[in-house]
């Protein structure tokens, strides 16, 4: 990617992690956990667990009616369990030997670069299996470009969703975004009005049976605002935020207190646990919600997500 | 005097006993001052607290409770209007197609499997047929004394027997139509004792199988009405248009109820919305008064975007010239017709941006308030919803007035749905369908058509009568259609079942009607030399997170003039507000949440609105597409 920063990013060649830091930010990528483990800007942690590709959405009434969730059930398993099978690092676009011990002994305490890319490869537990790569490129101002690639495989059932899911340690107090009003899906976005919107709290749309909800298509940028951390020394409760921006194409996202699986398990909204975290997902492909009926009619074909073709998306996490 | 029989519950041929004939829903006032306040002194509400005794089945009911000397010390209380289930006496239950006794009791409708299959005892001795005994006293207001006094029940589900001062007055079925009885012969000075025995089930259960929570009880208002000695019993207003579409063609038929051959005058006046007089006439009081084809050039037309109403006022005077009754009615001039296989309003193609609307309030079920209705109208207007199908029963009378005023095109549907008799696990299987072509069921359903017509016939907003929903098709439904055709040439008739039994297609619906047909299938119909215009009586099933793909339906509007839009299923979720048994928080519960089995669970929630009247996210999509064809 084009490096627009004049600053350099410092690289910490750890034994279990790759640390990338600079003024006002510090990121840690874990070889063991298979992903980005820490995203700190201005002293505030934004990750609870490593971001992972996501493949499932909580079954809508329409999905249930037409048997979609049954046909695509193997994506639920791999949404819960996913193997990281490879990690690769490139410095200023040059691949290097994976800098784990003892290969990392060659480095010092003052290693810098214009930008560093770390790529994780995940293998699905589907039959047949396929892979997804997630590449993070970090520059000296702490900007992270994230690029996610799904590799299509013949014989796989349609995808309920495809995205990258971030779990944040505490619930967001609100999020602001530039995009379409309300909740939108590929087959239900004509009524969305372009603009800047604020959503307070982390509302879960109160469908009688909790299900997929809260999608925002065609988003240019979104800022998640929190006011608490899990750091026992941090007693401040002022707002702090993190911004995700489009990289070329607008993106779709949802910002909820629950994972698809948590929503999936509830038969009523009151059964959902107390909101403790933010589940922020950027989607590269969104399945339509359909609407012809709720007992058999499928979502219109152009709004399906084929698992047999490639899907790619990218976005940028704003630096400091 | 007629003796009430419990066996009426089992007999589809007995559905009204001593009920007064249905008539128009006009209001009437004693004076201009009363008219101005909207409070008629001729009416006396009987809403409020009644004494109540619940019995689990007919054999356990308090027999003879209506007698003045009956010991009622063991009675509880209930509110009128309220569902017996919401009051906590009967169990809440939701089910869609199958009958509410599915898996518990084997029943087949009387006569459906043979002339000798009369179903005796099926309901009168039904173990699931719980009974509510209602009692209260009243003393007539002075304005009602020395008048003919009738009682109006706006809605009682599902069968009721009525007594006054221990004397049997009458019997009614048809939960959603007003039942009216003459109390005059039984009234006495001072305190009167009124008693109503409400049965949860009767043969009406087979034809009231709507996809809804299954309630019982007196769920709409009850009132006494005193009638002046010359009283407009019924009126038929026709505000049509001449062929030029600018000249109003007005007709009026009044039926007067005259006591002791009362004499006097009837003044009839029409003013426009600014109060300017267009027409005045005075005629002598008579049993029938008619004005035929009075023409008004350049009338202000009624339509969705400009629901202009004229004010008709009928003033009845006695021989001394004293005003004894004033009947106001607002009506519009508009013309509904079929031309070149396209349905037109005022000469222009109708596009229905509609919704199906159950009456619903999360706290009180189908007991809804005027505020609920006004909010719904507001939501309609804000989202370009221009039409409503009263699925699948007549609504509260006020709703029709609101639709006149707001310019909402109505498909006024009868109280009829029998899908449990012909649709089984999704398959069309009409082996014991009612009403079908069974003569024993015909009068019951034609009576429902008659009630719907007679009560609502003056509402400008009604463009279509609808024979009911998902009741298959046979001679009986054809007879309902024939009733409308005989009585009303100013509107069209719709019936969804036209697509279920093609043998009847020319006898039961002016339009092709389907539900949930995919856009591609509709297109096939439209490109295959269709006989009739197409209406989606139900489409875009908005259950949960839904309403995707509306553009495909919108495209049909632009491409095919004979595609005339439809009614989204549906307007509001059916769910009941209650307290969570674990946390105590206020929650919304659906089918199956009350240990009610067999159930169709969350299928009760398909609305554009959540049950508490907050909008679902999909509503903005409706606003967008419906806003494309505002007409």
Boltz contact constraints between the chains, C-beta under 6 A:
constraints:
  - contact:
      token1: [A, 60]
      token2: [B, 544]
      max_distance: 6.0
  - contact:
      token1: [A, 60]
      token2: [B, 545]
      max_distance: 6.0
  - contact:
      token1: [A, 61]
      token2: [B, 543]
      max_distance: 6.0
  - contact:
      token1: [A, 61]
      token2: [B, 544]
      max_distance: 6.0
  - contact:
      token1: [A, 62]
      token2: [B, 546]
      max_distance: 6.0
  - contact:
      token1: [A, 182]
      token2: [B, 617]
      max_distance: 6.0
  - contact:
      token1: [A, 182]
      token2: [B, 620]
      max_distance: 6.0
  - contact:
      token1: [A, 183]
      token2: [B, 617]
      max_distance: 6.0
  - contact:
      token1: [A, 185]
      token2: [B, 548]
      max_distance: 6.0
  - contact:
      token1: [A, 187]
      token2: [B, 548]
      max_distance: 6.0
  - contact:
      token1: [A, 187]
      token2: [B, 549]
      max_distance: 6.0
  - contact:
      token1: [A, 188]
      token2: [B, 547]
      max_distance: 6.0
  - contact:
      token1: [A, 188]
      token2: [B, 548]
      max_distance: 6.0
  - contact:
      token1: [A, 188]
      token2: [B, 621]
      max_distance: 6.0
  - contact:
      token1: [A, 190]
      token2: [B, 624]
      max_distance: 6.0
  - contact:
      token1: [A, 191]
      token2: [B, 620]
      max_distance: 6.0
  - contact:
      token1: [A, 191]
      token2: [B, 621]
      max_distance: 6.0
  - contact:
      token1: [A, 191]
      token2: [B, 623]
      max_distance: 6.0
  - contact:
      token1: [A, 191]
      token2: [B, 624]
      max_distance: 6.0
  - contact:
      token1: [A, 207]
      token2: [B, 544]
      max_distance: 6.0
  - contact:
      token1: [A, 207]
      token2: [B, 545]
      max_distance: 6.0
  - contact:
      token1: [A, 208]
      token2: [B, 575]
      max_distance: 6.0
  - contact:
      token1: [A, 208]
      token2: [B, 590]
      max_distance: 6.0
  - contact:
      token1: [A, 208]
      token2: [B, 602]
      max_distance: 6.0
  - contact:
      token1: [A, 208]
      token2: [B, 605]
      max_distance: 6.0
  - contact:
      token1: [A, 209]
      token2: [B, 602]
      max_distance: 6.0
  - contact:
      token1: [A, 211]
      token2: [B, 544]
      max_distance: 6.0
  - contact:
      token1: [A, 211]
      token2: [B, 545]
      max_distance: 6.0
  - contact:
      token1: [A, 212]
      token2: [B, 545]
      max_distance: 6.0
  - contact:
      token1: [A, 213]
      token2: [B, 545]
      max_distance: 6.0
  - contact:
      token1: [A, 270]
      token2: [B, 580]
      max_distance: 6.0
  - contact:
      token1: [A, 270]
      token2: [B, 587]
      max_distance: 6.0
  - contact:
      token1: [A, 288]
      token2: [B, 548]
      max_distance: 6.0
  - contact:
      token1: [A, 289]
      token2: [B, 545]
      max_distance: 6.0
  - contact:
      token1: [A, 289]
      token2: [B, 546]
      max_distance: 6.0
  - contact:
      token1: [A, 289]
      token2: [B, 548]
      max_distance: 6.0
  - contact:
      token1: [A, 290]
      token2: [B, 548]
      max_distance: 6.0
  - contact:
      token1: [A, 291]
      token2: [B, 540]
      max_distance: 6.0
  - contact:
      token1: [A, 291]
      token2: [B, 546]
      max_distance: 6.0
  - contact:
      token1: [A, 291]
      token2: [B, 547]
      max_distance: 6.0
  - contact:
      token1: [A, 291]
      token2: [B, 548]
      max_distance: 6.0
  - contact:
      token1: [A, 291]
      token2: [B, 549]
      max_distance: 6.0
  - contact:
      token1: [A, 292]
      token2: [B, 518]
      max_distance: 6.0
  - contact:
      token1: [A, 293]
      token2: [B, 516]
      max_distance: 6.0
  - contact:
      token1: [A, 293]
      token2: [B, 541]
      max_distance: 6.0
  - contact:
      token1: [A, 294]
      token2: [B, 541]
      max_distance: 6.0
  - contact:
      token1: [A, 294]
      token2: [B, 543]
      max_distance: 6.0
  - contact:
      token1: [A, 300]
      token2: [B, 549]
      max_distance: 6.0
